[in-house]
């Protein structure tokens, strides 16, 4: 199972990075951008929230940045309960989300996926542990801590198009995570 899961996670991580890097955010006064196939462009943002101390000033900067770019989807990593509370309070009118903590009973940091509720309908979602037993709270022996991926299958309200989003945060101690970092340098 380990050998089948790692390539999927690496592919999903690279795909989310490309989606986030390659799309532009249209100005609010512009008509939605389209591709050569006349499909609307979807914007995505990824944000690692890690902070040992959540200050009001930092939280305001993060929320302001998200509002400025107003992405269709947003993946956050290392989202503690405090971060999730702030994000939900400040984005809850426009965004719904899926998230489950990486530790027992859903506690611990989350790799949440937020999506604009005026653009998408949630069809399915879940969390898998990056380990030999992905359906239960677990980790590889060499991992620093439990690592997860969160997925959301969304349907675009405008045209019924389906999209699968995957959000993860790779372990810096595992060889697969180290290889991805070396490739990106």
C-alpha positions, 0 to 999 in steps of 0.5 A: 500500500505504501508504494501505491500511495506515495506516487498518488500523493506526489502527483496530487501535490504537484498538481495542486502546486501547478494549479495554484501557480499557473492560474491568475486571479481575475479582477472583480470588474473583469468577466471570468477568464476562459481557456481555449476550450471556453471553460472558466478558469478556476483559481486556487490558493495554498497556504501553510499556516504554521505558527507557534503563536497565532497573533491577531496581526498575523491572522489579520494579514492571512485573512486579508490576503485570502480576501484580496485574491478571493480564490475559488478553492483554498488549501491550508496546511498545519491549521490548528483549532485556533486557525480553523476557528479564525478562518471559519469566523472570517470566511464562513459566509463565502466558503465551506470547508472539509477538514479532519485533524490528523490525530485521534478523534480528529484532533490535531492539525488539519489540511483543510480544503475551503471552497466557495459555496456560490461556485461549488457543491460538495459531493464527497470528502475524506481524510487518509493517513500517509502510512501503511494503514491509510484508513486509520490514524497512523504514520510511517515509523520514520515520520516525525508525526502523523501526516494526512491528505484531505480530499474533496470532490466538488461539482461546479454549480454553473456547469456540473463539471467535477473536480477532485482536490487533494491537500497534503503536507509532506513529511520532511523526514521521509525520503519521498518528501525529501525527494520532492523538495530536491526536485523543486529546488 
